[in-house]
Amino acid sequence: MKVGVIAYQGSFEEHALQLKRAFDALSIQGEIVAVKRPSELSQVDGIIIPGGESTTIGIVAQKLGVLDVLKEKISQGLPVMGTCAGSIMLAKEVTDAKVGKKSQPLLGVMDATVVRNYYGRQRESFEAVLDFSVIGGGKAKVVFIRAPAITKVWGRTKELLSFGESKVMVQEDNMLATTFHPELSGTTAVHEYFLSMIKK
């Protein structure tokens, strides 16, 4: 199994490390591919869009021709997990808590509304304990860094986890989105769940 991670910026290395742990936990022979160009997308069985700056990721992906190819592959069933900025990239509707509607290159494939900077800026980043029993895990501490929130889902998108009034983990068929950083947590439950989506 080959899993790609979009590697322009953000937590590529942390995702790679967590993927290795998840491969080991599930006894899967896995390989991690740093994806920067369209040709690398044809090599992977699933793709992760990491946290970082969603506008930067979108602009670079568009400039290098990755955005349109990735959108097409997701629509054809390629499993994708977007974390934090990645959840913004996946959503069909994106607004900013401070400036409202924002124009930026997005994939726009998931039936969800995401609000950027929902909890505030960098200094409002925080940790919280979530219960991952819905995907076969236990309780674990996760980190929200300048995090967005998923405020609305429709169609085939379903909520898996919430925190307060916002949804923090949702799934629509082959797409998984989290507003926290599972790669910075002490649990591999989210990455294991994503690998199970790829195996289906």
GIZIWO-V70108 format. One record per residue. RES is the residue in one letter. SS is DSSP state (hx for helix, st for strand, lp for the rest). PSI is psi in whole degrees, -180 to 180 (NA if undefined). OMEGA is omega in radians with two decimals (* if undefined). Layout:
{{RES SS PSI OMEGA} {RES SS PSI OMEGA}}
This chain:
{{M lp 131 3.08} {K st 126 3.12} {V st 126 3.12} {G st 151 3.00} {V st 124 3.06} {I st 126 -2.89} {A lp 40 3.09} {Y lp -43 3.13} {Q lp 180 3.12} {G lp -158 -2.90} {S lp 54 3.11} {F hx -49 -3.06} {E hx -37 3.13} {E hx -40 3.07} {H hx -41 3.14} {A hx -43 3.13} {L hx -44 3.14} {Q hx -35 3.07} {L hx -42 3.12} {K hx -42 3.10} {R hx -41 3.14} {A hx -40 3.05} {F hx -48 -3.12} {D hx -44 -3.11} {A hx -33 -3.11} {L lp 5 -3.11} {S lp 48 3.13} {I lp 136 2.99} {Q lp 107 -3.03} {G lp 157 3.09} {E st 143 -3.13} {I st 131 -3.09} {V st 126 3.03} {A st 114 -3.06} {V st 121 3.08} {K lp -19 -3.07} {R lp 157 -3.09} {P hx -38 -3.09} {S hx -30 -3.12} {E hx -22 3.13} {L hx -28 -3.12} {S lp -10 -3.10} {Q lp -10 -2.94} {V lp 153 3.10} {D lp -14 3.12} {G st 161 -3.07} {I st 142 3.07} {I st 132 3.01} {I st 110 -2.99} {P lp 177 2.99} {G lp 171 -3.08} {G lp -141 3.11} {E lp 110 -3.02} {S hx -36 3.14} {T hx -45 3.13} {T hx -47 3.14} {I hx -45 -3.12} {G hx -44 -3.12} {I hx -46 -3.13} {V hx -43 3.13} {A hx -38 3.11} {Q hx -44 -3.11} {K hx -37 -3.10} {L lp 2 3.08} {G lp 11 -3.11} {V hx -35 -2.98} {L hx -52 -3.09} {D hx -39 3.12} {V hx -43 3.13} {L hx -43 3.12} {K hx -43 3.14} {E hx -43 -3.11} {K hx -38 3.09} {I hx -43 3.14} {S hx -24 3.10} {Q lp -1 3.03} {G lp 2 3.11} {L lp 123 3.10} {P st 135 -3.12} {V st 140 3.01} {M st 124 3.07} {G st 125 -3.13} {T st 131 3.14} {C lp -103 3.09} {A hx -34 3.11} {G hx -34 3.10} {S hx -34 3.07} {I hx -43 -3.14} {M hx -36 -3.07} {L hx -30 -2.95} {A st 148 3.08} {K st -27 3.12} {E st 126 -3.14} {V st 130 2.99} {T st 168 3.09} {D st 137 -3.10} {A lp -29 -3.09} {K lp -46 -2.99} {V lp 0 3.11} {G st -140 -3.08} {K st 134 -3.10} {K lp 135 3.13} {S lp 121 3.12} {Q lp 155 3.12} {P lp 124 -3.11} {L lp 162 3.00} {L lp -40 3.07} {G lp 48 -3.04} {V lp -15 -3.04} {M st 138 3.12} {D st 79 -3.09} {A st 150 3.00} {T st 126 3.13} {V st 134 3.09} {V st 116 3.10} {R st 150 3.06} {N lp 39 -3.03} {Y lp -41 -3.06} {Y lp -5 -3.08} {G lp -169 -3.09} {R lp -162 -3.01} {Q hx -42 -3.06} {R hx -14 3.08} {E hx 11 3.06} {S lp 150 -3.05} {F st 168 3.05} {E st 152 3.10} {A st 155 3.08} {V st 126 3.11} {L st 152 3.12} {D st 113 -3.06} {F lp 21 -3.10} {S hx -27 3.13} {V hx -24 3.10} {I hx 19 3.04} {G lp 11 3.11} {G lp -173 3.09} {G lp -160 3.10} {K st 142 -3.13} {A st 150 3.09} {K st 133 3.10} {V st 165 -3.10} {V st 137 3.05} {F st 112 -3.09} {I lp 112 -3.09} {R lp 49 -2.85} {A lp 147 2.95} {P lp 179 3.01} {A st 144 3.03} {I st 109 -3.02} {T st -17 -3.09} {K st 139 3.00} {V st 156 3.11} {W lp -177 3.12} {G lp -128 -3.07} {R lp 1 -3.13} {T lp 133 -3.14} {K st 146 3.10} {E st 131 3.05} {L st -39 -3.12} {L st 145 3.06} {S st 161 3.04} {F st 116 -3.03} {G lp -128 -3.10} {E lp -3 -3.07} {S st 154 3.08} {K st 133 -3.07} {V st -7 3.07} {M st 121 -3.11} {V st 160 3.13} {Q st 138 2.96} {E st 103 3.14} {D lp -112 -3.07} {N lp 9 -3.09} {M st 133 3.12} {L st 134 -3.14} {A st 136 3.03} {T st 145 3.10} {T lp -9 3.06} {F lp 180 -3.11} {H lp 92 -3.14} {P hx -23 -3.13} {E hx -15 3.13} {L hx 11 -3.11} {S lp 172 -3.14} {G lp 6 -3.13} {T lp 144 3.05} {T lp 10 -3.03} {A hx -42 -3.09} {V hx -43 3.12} {H hx -37 3.07} {E hx -41 3.12} {Y hx -42 3.12} {F hx -41 3.09} {L hx -35 3.08} {S hx -31 3.06} {M hx -39 3.14} {I hx -38 -3.08} {K hx -22 -3.07} {K lp NA *}}
